[in-house]
Amino acid sequence: MSKTYTGIDGALYLDGNKVAKVQNWSFTASSEALDCTTLGDFAREYVYGIQNFSGAATILYYEQDSGAIDGAGLFSDVMRTTQTPTDSTHSLELRYENGSKSRAVGFDCLLNQVSISAQAGSIVTAEVTFTVTGPLKTATIVG
């Protein structure tokens, strides 16, 4: 039976734990085109080069009953009062879940930017951007 995924199927996992209040996430993949044209060629030729991955997520600023901020690990590397963290990568996995099956892309990343916004009549949100470091760990989102 075919399946059309919607936002209700999406999930974000940070360091192995599901972040409960994610409004959306996005993921961008690209690969450099390296010119391998040689003398005598009459048209340019290219081969794939280095891959690049990045993305963003919007998280509802949500405090659990224990007092912990949900997804706080996504904020703490950028919003800190100390020097740059020594262990500056996190493991993220972006998923579409379908019962016991899931499609996912998993990776280690650096958290580049956090933007928290509050607006009258709206829920407080945090926009987080990330850059993948190293190769993808999981790439079943497309196959």
N, CA, C and O of each residue as an XYZ file, in Angstrom:
572
protein
N       0.838     -1.178      0.000
C       0.000      0.000      0.000
C       0.884      1.243      0.000
O       1.872      1.303      0.732
N       0.536      2.224     -0.810
C       1.342      3.434     -0.906
C       1.144      4.317      0.328
O       0.161      4.193      1.059
N       2.114      5.209      0.531
C       2.080      6.082      1.706
C       2.526      7.475      1.301
O       3.596      7.635      0.716
N       1.733      8.470      1.599
C       2.122      9.861      1.442
C       2.476     10.383      2.820
O       1.646     10.375      3.729
N       3.706     10.835      2.972
C       4.152     11.350      4.267
C       3.683     12.789      4.438
O       3.635     13.558      3.478
N       3.343     13.139      5.662
C       2.946     14.500      6.008
C       3.727     14.930      7.242
O       4.524     14.161      7.781
N       3.499     16.146      7.680
C       4.208     16.658      8.848
C       4.020     15.820     10.097
O       4.907     15.792     10.951
N       2.889     15.135     10.230
C       2.644     14.302     11.413
C       3.624     13.128     11.482
O       3.838     12.560     12.553
N       4.220     12.764     10.336
C       5.166     11.653     10.282
C       6.597     12.081     10.593
O       7.460     11.225     10.784
N       6.868     13.384     10.649
C       8.223     13.876     10.853
C       8.662     13.797     12.306
O       7.847     13.876     13.225
N       9.975     13.639     12.496
C      10.561     13.613     13.837
C      12.011     14.062     13.757
O      12.652     13.941     12.713
N      12.523     14.582     14.871
C      13.915     14.980     14.977
C      14.489     14.333     16.226
O      13.912     14.436     17.308
N      15.625     13.666     16.074
C      16.308     13.037     17.191
C      17.636     13.737     17.416
O      18.414     13.909     16.478
N      17.902     14.140     18.647
C      19.144     14.791     19.044
C      19.906     13.863     19.971
O      19.419     13.519     21.048
N      21.092     13.457     19.562
C      21.932     12.560     20.365
C      21.152     11.339     20.844
O      21.303     10.908     21.987
N      20.312     10.781     19.961
C      19.559      9.562     20.236
C      18.219      9.752     20.913
O      17.481      8.782     21.084
N      17.878     10.976     21.307
C      16.610     11.246     21.991
C      15.689     12.065     21.105
O      16.115     13.037     20.481
N      14.425     11.668     21.054
C      13.446     12.384     20.252
C      13.133     13.734     20.892
O      12.813     13.811     22.079
N      13.228     14.790     20.098
C      12.857     16.124     20.567
C      11.347     16.240     20.375
O      10.846     16.110     19.258
N      10.631     16.484     21.460
C       9.174     16.355     21.460
C       8.443     17.441     20.691
O       7.439     17.149     20.041
N       8.898     18.662     20.740
C       8.115     19.778     20.214
C       8.793     20.438     19.015
O       9.202     21.597     19.090
N       8.911     19.711     17.925
C       9.505     20.233     16.696
C       8.390     20.693     15.777
O       7.466     19.932     15.490
N       8.469     21.916     15.319
C       7.445     22.440     14.413
C       7.776     22.084     12.965
O       6.885     21.742     12.187
N       9.060     22.165     12.605
C       9.482     21.775     11.263
C      10.990     21.570     11.234
O      11.708     22.043     12.114
N      11.457     20.867     10.220
C      12.883     20.763      9.947
C      13.092     20.750      8.440
O      12.205     20.369      7.676
N      14.273     21.171      8.031
C      14.631     21.131      6.613
C      16.065     20.638      6.491
O      16.872     20.800      7.407
N      16.370     20.037      5.353
C      17.694     19.465      5.115
C      18.072     19.738      3.667
O      17.275     19.510      2.757
N      19.281     20.224      3.457
C      19.771     20.533      2.118
C      21.055     19.751      1.862
O      21.968     19.749      2.688
N      21.116     19.089      0.710
C      22.306     18.343      0.304
C      22.791     18.889     -1.030
O      21.990     19.164     -1.924
N      24.099     19.046     -1.160
C      24.665     19.489     -2.433
C      26.012     18.816     -2.645
O      26.613     18.286     -1.711
N      26.471     18.847     -3.878
C      27.773     18.286     -4.221
C      28.435     19.224     -5.213
O      27.807     19.676     -6.171
N      29.705     19.513     -4.980
C      30.437     20.380     -5.888
C      30.596     19.707     -7.243
O      30.690     18.482     -7.331
N      30.625     20.505     -8.282
C      30.918     20.024     -9.624
C      32.359     20.417     -9.937
O      32.673     21.603    -10.033
N      33.232     19.428    -10.097
C      34.649     19.681    -10.358
C      34.912     19.612    -11.856
O      34.548     18.637    -12.513
N      35.534     20.630    -12.380
C      35.834     20.709    -13.806
C      36.991     19.765    -14.141
O      38.081     19.901    -13.587
N      36.761     18.823    -15.034
C      37.814     17.897    -15.467
C      38.043     17.991    -16.974
O      38.497     17.041    -17.612
N      37.719     19.161    -17.526
C      37.921     19.406    -18.950
C      39.419     19.430    -19.260
O      40.202     20.006    -18.504
N      39.808     18.816    -20.350
C      41.222     18.791    -20.735
C      41.402     19.466    -22.088
O      40.434     19.705    -22.811
N      42.646     19.769    -22.416
C      42.959     20.358    -23.717
C      42.451     19.434    -24.810
O      42.604     18.216    -24.720
N      41.859     19.998    -25.820
C      41.316     19.213    -26.918
C      39.838     18.914    -26.778
O      39.188     18.583    -27.770
N      39.269     19.021    -25.548
C      37.828     18.835    -25.374
C      37.099     20.021    -25.964
O      37.588     21.147    -25.879
N      35.947     19.797    -26.558
C      35.181     20.894    -27.135
C      34.005     21.290    -26.246
O      33.300     22.252    -26.550
N      33.787     20.567    -25.157
C      32.732     20.908    -24.198
C      33.259     20.605    -22.796
O      34.064     19.694    -22.607
N      32.810     21.354    -21.853
C      33.233     21.140    -20.458
C      32.719     19.805    -19.948
O      31.626     19.366    -20.305
N      33.526     19.167    -19.107
C      33.132     17.928    -18.436
C      33.354     18.100    -16.941
O      34.275     18.795    -16.510
N      32.489     17.451    -16.154
C      32.540     17.600    -14.704
C      32.415     16.235    -14.034
O      31.860     15.290    -14.595
N      32.950     16.165    -12.813
C      32.757     14.999    -11.949
C      32.279     15.515    -10.589
O      32.461     16.686    -10.254
N      31.674     14.632     -9.828
C      31.218     15.021     -8.494
C      32.402     15.274     -7.576
O      33.404     14.560     -7.603
N      32.255     16.311     -6.764
C      33.283     16.657     -5.791
C      32.770     16.453     -4.373
O      32.002     15.530     -4.101
N      33.195     17.304     -3.500
C      32.882     17.200     -2.076
C      31.408     17.504     -1.826
O      30.837     18.432     -2.399
N      30.813     16.698     -0.956
C      29.410     16.901     -0.578
C      29.315     17.942      0.532
O      30.260     18.151      1.293
N      28.158     18.586      0.608
C      27.890     19.574      1.638
C      26.446     19.407      2.087
O      25.543     19.273      1.261
N      26.232     19.414      3.398
C      24.892     19.236      3.951
C      24.650     20.292      5.026
O      25.553     20.629      5.792
N      23.429     20.807      5.074
C      23.063     21.765      6.110
C      21.549     21.726      6.296
O      20.835     21.059      5.547
N      21.082     22.438      7.287
C      19.645     22.466      7.500
C      19.247     23.352      8.653
O      20.057     24.088      9.215
N      17.971     23.259      8.990
C      17.405     24.082     10.058
C      16.221     23.356     10.677
O      15.638     22.456     10.072
N      15.880     23.757     11.879
C      14.701     23.219     12.559
C      14.077     24.328     13.397
O      14.777     25.183     13.939
N      12.773     24.301     13.495
C      12.052     25.203     14.390
C      11.484     24.365     15.515
O      10.763     23.394     15.285
N      11.818     24.752     16.731
C      11.436     23.987     17.913
C      10.608     24.887     18.818
O      10.969     26.041     19.047
N       9.522     24.375     19.322
C       8.742     25.132     20.298
C       9.529     25.168     21.597
O       9.991     24.134     22.079
N       9.678     26.349     22.159
C      10.408     26.504     23.417
C       9.526     25.924     24.513
O       8.560     26.557     24.939
N       9.862     24.715     24.969
C       8.977     23.899     25.798
C       9.721     23.410     27.028
O      10.786     22.804     26.915
N       9.162     23.671     28.201
C       9.756     23.209     29.456
C       8.999     21.983     29.948
O       7.784     22.021     30.140
N       9.731     20.903     30.147
C       9.135     19.657     30.635
C       8.789     19.779     32.118
O       9.224     20.720     32.783
N       8.004     18.828     32.639
C       7.623     18.842     34.052
C       8.844     18.831     34.968
O       8.796     19.366     36.076
N       9.939     18.219     34.506
C      11.168     18.150     35.304
C      11.909     19.484     35.341
O      12.864     19.638     36.102
N      11.478     20.448     34.528
C      12.146     21.743     34.457
C      13.146     21.829     33.323
O      13.677     22.905     33.047
N      13.415     20.702     32.656
C      14.355     20.693     31.537
C      13.711     21.314     30.299
O      12.519     21.134     30.048
N      14.510     22.041     29.537
C      14.035     22.610     28.273
C      14.192     21.549     27.198
O      15.292     21.040     26.987
N      13.104     21.209     26.516
C      13.134     20.183     25.472
C      14.050     20.628     24.337
O      13.903     21.729     23.807
N      14.998     19.767     23.969
C      15.935     20.081     22.892
C      17.004     21.072     23.285
O      17.620     21.684     22.412
N      17.247     21.252     24.579
C      18.217     22.247     25.050
C      19.606     22.034     24.456
O      20.363     22.993     24.303
N      19.951     20.796     24.119
C      21.250     20.530     23.505
C      21.421     21.250     22.183
O      22.548     21.477     21.744
N      20.315     21.614     21.539
C      20.382     22.352     20.290
C      20.723     23.828     20.519
O      21.151     24.511     19.589
N      20.543     24.312     21.718
C      20.805     25.711     22.023
C      22.158     25.923     22.695
O      22.814     26.939     22.462
N      22.576     24.975     23.523
C      23.674     25.195     24.463
C      25.032     25.438     23.811
O      25.863     26.114     24.417
N      25.303     24.931     22.624
C      26.602     25.170     21.999
C      26.748     26.600     21.503
O      27.859     27.126     21.443
N      25.638     27.230     21.147
C      25.678     28.589     20.624
C      25.412     29.598     21.737
O      26.076     30.633     21.811
N      24.448     29.302     22.600
C      24.079     30.213     23.690
C      24.771     29.746     24.966
O      24.247     28.909     25.701
N      25.966     30.303     25.219
C      26.761     29.875     26.365
C      27.533     31.065     26.916
O      27.669     32.093     26.253
N      28.030     30.915     28.123
C      28.832     31.970     28.752
C      30.292     31.571     28.871
O      31.077     32.253     29.529
N      30.650     30.476     28.239
C      32.029     29.981     28.279
C      32.609     29.984     26.872
O      31.934     30.342     25.907
N      33.881     29.577     26.773
C      34.509     29.512     25.453
C      33.902     28.396     24.611
O      33.052     27.644     25.086
N      34.335     28.294     23.380
C      33.834     27.295     22.440
C      33.894     25.906     23.052
O      34.908     25.546     23.650
N      32.825     25.108     22.918
C      32.824     23.769     23.502
C      33.910     22.882     22.888
O      34.212     22.992     21.700
N      34.488     22.008     23.703
C      35.533     21.114     23.193
C      34.926     19.974     22.391
O      35.539     19.503     21.433
N      33.742     19.524     22.762
C      33.036     18.485     22.008
C      31.865     19.175     21.315
O      30.743     19.193     21.823
N      32.151     19.741     20.148
C      31.186     20.666     19.546
C      30.230     20.032     18.544
O      29.501     20.754     17.864
N      30.210     18.713     18.431
C      29.286     18.103     17.481
C      28.152     17.399     18.205
O      28.291     16.950     19.343
N      27.039     17.317     17.519
C      25.886     16.569     18.000
C      25.466     15.602     16.913
O      25.738     15.820     15.733
N      24.812     14.551     17.309
C      24.255     13.592     16.363
C      22.784     13.943     16.168
O      22.007     13.947     17.123
N      22.412     14.235     14.931
C      21.015     14.514     14.604
C      20.508     13.456     13.646
O      21.254     12.945     12.811
N      19.250     13.139     13.775
C      18.589     12.266     12.813
C      17.231     12.875     12.504
O      16.424     13.116     13.402
N      16.993     13.121     11.224
C      15.718     13.652     10.751
C      14.958     12.488     10.152
O      15.485     11.775      9.298
N      13.721     12.287     10.590
C      12.982     11.086     10.188
C      11.591     11.390      9.688
O      10.973     12.400     10.025
N      11.122     10.453      8.855
C       9.703     10.267      8.569
C       9.373      8.903      9.149
O       9.943      7.899      8.723
N       8.467      8.849     10.108
C       8.132      7.590     10.773
C       6.810      7.054     10.251
O       5.843      7.798     10.088
N       6.784      5.758      9.992
C       5.595      5.073      9.485
C       5.433      3.796     10.298
O       5.833      2.718      9.858
N       4.849      3.921     11.477
C       4.736      2.764     12.366
C       6.134      2.351     12.819
O       6.889      3.171     13.343
N       6.477      1.080     12.617
C       7.797      0.588     13.023
C       8.872      0.895     11.981
O      10.061      0.724     12.252
N       8.468      1.346     10.797
C       9.414      1.699      9.746
C       9.703      3.201      9.791
O       8.853      3.998     10.186
N      10.902      3.564      9.386
C      11.199      4.990      9.268
C      12.168      5.227      8.118
O      12.984      4.369      7.780
N      12.059      6.386      7.539
C      13.010      6.888      6.549
C      13.790      7.968      7.271
O      13.196      8.808      7.948
N      15.128      7.963      7.140
C      15.911      8.887      7.955
C      17.173      9.342      7.248
O      17.679      8.693      6.333
N      17.654     10.470      7.706
C      18.994     10.926      7.368
C      19.651     11.286      8.703
O      19.121     12.090      9.471
N      20.813     10.680      8.967
C      21.502     10.871     10.237
C      22.912     11.372     10.005
O      23.546     11.020      9.010
N      23.410     12.201     10.929
C      24.706     12.838     10.731
C      25.186     13.483     12.022
O      24.417     13.662     12.967
N      26.472     13.830     12.047
C      27.028     14.676     13.096
C      27.030     16.092     12.567
O      27.237     16.313     11.374
N      26.803     17.048     13.442
C      26.718     18.426     12.963
C      27.234     19.420     13.991
O      27.358     19.127     15.180
N      27.527     20.599     13.480
C      27.822     21.768     14.301
C      26.578     22.637     14.297
O      25.933     22.802     13.262
N      26.247     23.183     15.432
C      25.087     24.074     15.529
C      25.581     25.496     15.337
O      26.340     26.012     16.157
N      25.148     26.131     14.249
C      25.690     27.431     13.859
C      24.956     28.617     14.454
O      25.577     29.606     14.843
N      23.640     28.522     14.526
C      22.869     29.699     14.896
C      21.595     29.290     15.619
O      20.952     28.302     15.265
N      21.242     30.064     16.632
C      19.986     29.874     17.351
C      19.289     31.233     17.400
O      19.908     32.247     17.725
N      18.025     31.243     17.081
C      17.235     32.465     17.139
C      15.953     32.147     17.894
O      15.124     31.372     17.417
N      15.789     32.740     19.063
C      14.578     32.524     19.863
C      13.694     33.754     19.692
O      14.158     34.887     19.816
N      12.411     33.518     19.404
C      11.519     34.653     19.212
C      10.222     34.467     19.978
O       9.666     33.371     20.058
N       9.763     35.573     20.535
C       8.490     35.620     21.250
C       7.646     36.713     20.608
O       8.137     37.791     20.274
N       6.368     36.406     20.446
C       5.469     37.332     19.774
C       4.110     37.251     20.452
O       3.675     36.169     20.844
N       3.451     38.363     20.590
C       2.118     38.383     21.193
C       1.193     37.462     20.408
O       1.135     37.534     19.180
N       0.475     36.605     21.109
C      -0.472     35.694     20.476
C       0.158     34.455     19.862
O      -0.526     33.689     19.183
N       1.456     34.243     20.088
C       2.142     33.081     19.511
C       2.945     32.354     20.575
O       3.232     32.894     21.643
N       3.300     31.122     20.258
C       4.145     30.313     21.122
C       5.597     30.700     20.871
O       5.972     30.979     19.732
N       6.419     30.721     21.920
C       7.839     31.027     21.786
C       8.506     29.891     21.006
O       8.322     28.715     21.321
N       9.281     30.259     19.988
C       9.966     29.264     19.166
C      11.460     29.553     19.118
O      11.909     30.666     19.389
N      12.211     28.520     18.767
C      13.650     28.650     18.556
C      13.980     28.073     17.189
O      13.673     26.915     16.905
N      14.600     28.877     16.352
C      15.062     28.438     15.032
C      16.540     28.090     15.177
O      17.333     28.909     15.641
N      16.906     26.876     14.782
C      18.277     26.397     14.908
C      18.789     26.020     13.527
O      18.104     25.318     12.783
N      19.990     26.479     13.175
C      20.598     26.059     11.918
C      21.821     25.205     12.223
O      22.483     25.394     13.243
N      22.116     24.263     11.328
C      23.240     23.356     11.543
C      23.976     23.096     10.240
O      23.425     23.236      9.148
N      25.252     22.710     10.389
C      26.090     22.303      9.270
C      26.624     20.918      9.583
O      27.179     20.688     10.657
N      26.459     19.997      8.648
C      26.921     18.621      8.836
C      28.438     18.589      8.746
O      29.032     19.247      7.891
N      29.060     17.821      9.632
C      30.496     17.602      9.587
C      30.752     16.126      9.346
O      30.255     15.276     10.085
N      31.517     15.821      8.327
C      31.790     14.432      7.963
C      30.694     13.857      7.080
O      29.774     14.566      6.673
N      30.801     12.564      6.786
C      29.807     11.924      5.914
C      28.502     11.644      6.663
O      28.465     11.650      7.893
N      27.448     11.402      5.907
C      26.174     10.999      6.507
C      26.340      9.639      7.158
O      27.060      8.785      6.641
N      25.677      9.432      8.294
C      25.675      8.129      8.966
C      24.544      7.247      8.456
O      24.692      6.030      8.342
N      23.416      7.874      8.151
C      22.222      7.195      7.672
C      21.674      7.993      6.502
O      21.655      9.224      6.539
N      21.231      7.300      5.468
C      20.635      8.004      4.318
C      19.556      7.131      3.680
O      19.645      6.773      2.505
N      18.540      6.795      4.467
C      17.437      5.978      3.958
C      16.218      6.823      3.619
O      15.158      6.282      3.306
N      16.355      8.137      3.679
C      15.219      9.022      3.443
C      14.774      8.994      1.983
O      13.629      9.327      1.679
N      15.671      8.599      1.077
C      15.340      8.559     -0.351
C      15.384      7.169     -0.937
O      15.143      7.014     -2.134
N      15.674      6.175     -0.171
C      15.738      4.852     -0.785
C      15.804      3.731      0.186
O      15.862      2.569     -0.215
